Amino acid sequence: MNDRRFMGKALELAREALADGEFPVGCILVYDGTVIVSGKRIGSRRNPPSEIAHAEMLALRQLEELDAGIDRSAVSLYCTLEPCLMCLGATVLSRIGRLVYAYEDVMGGAAACQIELLSPLYREHRLEIVPHVRRNRSLALFQAFFRHPDNAYWRDSLLCRYTLAQNGGRAHED
């Protein structure tokens, strides 16, 4: 698999989001070895912030506009942050076959959700989940976001404290 290479593309989008002052989340969907759609987080600077303009949701919305002939079970979603419950649910409902993420969201991440305990609509879909691909690269972006004095989004949250307490996000190359 080319997980590192494709996560690199999601990280590029996250860097763009960070440069725009947004929460540094980038997402791409890959089908047959090709990036077919992408999204980056928007709306985190608004007051109040948008909680539905997540990178995954923007990418999945673009997927809906593509050719219906795409075998969604053969699509991989790459995201720089572990998806929240909303994004995980949308990924499952979109019938995506594989989810790859970089940095764990200790505050709102849903990848550990026991899908098999949910209703049939969710539990009957098999989603392969691959965590921590290029984790330290993503960690460094979140550390930069939380250290910047102009970024108020999730300041002083569990995710912020956890992220800033991490060592080696910039020093370790992954």
Long-range contacts (C-beta under 8 A, 24 or more apart in sequence): 2-33, 3-78, 3-100, 3-130, 3-133, 4-133, 4-134, 6-30, 6-35, 6-76, 6-78, 6-100, 7-78, 7-80, 7-100, 7-102, 7-133, 7-134, 7-137, 8-134, 8-137, 9-35, 9-38, 9-78, 10-38, 10-78, 10-79, 10-80, 10-102, 11-80, 11-102, 11-134, 11-137, 11-138, 11-141, 13-38, 13-39, 13-40, 13-55, 13-80, 14-40, 14-41, 14-55, 14-80, 14-138, 14-141, 15-141, 16-40, 17-41, 17-42, 17-55, 18-141, 18-144, 18-145, 21-45, 21-150, 21-151, 23-145, 23-153, 23-154, 24-80, 24-138, 24-141, 24-142, 24-144, 24-145, 25-54, 25-55, 25-79, 25-80, 25-81, 26-55, 26-79, 26-80, 27-55, 27-56, 27-58, 27-59, 27-77, 27-78, 27-79, 27-80, 28-59, 28-77, 28-78, 29-59, 29-60, 29-62, 29-63, 29-75, 29-76, 29-77, 29-78, 29-96, 30-75, 30-76, 30-77, 30-78, 31-70, 31-71, 31-74, 31-75, 31-76, 32-74, 36-63, 36-66, 36-70, 36-75, 37-62, 37-63, 37-66, 38-62, 44-153, 45-153, 49-153, 52-86, 54-83, 54-84, 54-86, 54-87, 55-79, 55-80, 56-83, 56-87, 56-90, 56-91, 57-86, 57-87, 57-90, 60-90, 60-91, 60-94, 60-96, 63-94, 64-94, 72-96, 72-97, 73-97, 76-100, 78-133, 80-138, 80-141, 81-105, 81-109, 81-138, 81-142, 82-109, 82-110, 82-111, 82-131, 83-109, 83-110, 83-111, 84-108, 84-109, 84-110, 85-110, 85-113, 88-113, 89-122, 91-127, 92-122, 92-125, 92-127, 93-121, 93-122, 95-125, 96-127, 97-126, 97-127, 97-128, 98-127, 98-128, 98-129, 98-130, 99-127, 99-128, 99-129, 99-130, 100-129, 100-130, 100-133, 101-129, 101-130, 101-131, 101-132, 101-133, 102-132, 102-133, 102-134, 102-135, 102-137, 102-138, 102-139, 103-132, 103-135, 103-138, 103-139, 103-142, 104-131, 104-132, 104-135, 105-159, 106-158, 106-159, 106-162, 107-154, 107-157, 107-158, 107-159, 107-162, 108-159, 134-174, 135-174, 136-168, 136-169, 136-170, 136-172, 136-173, 136-174, 137-174, 139-163, 139-166, 139-169, 140-169, 140-170, 142-169, 143-169, 143-170
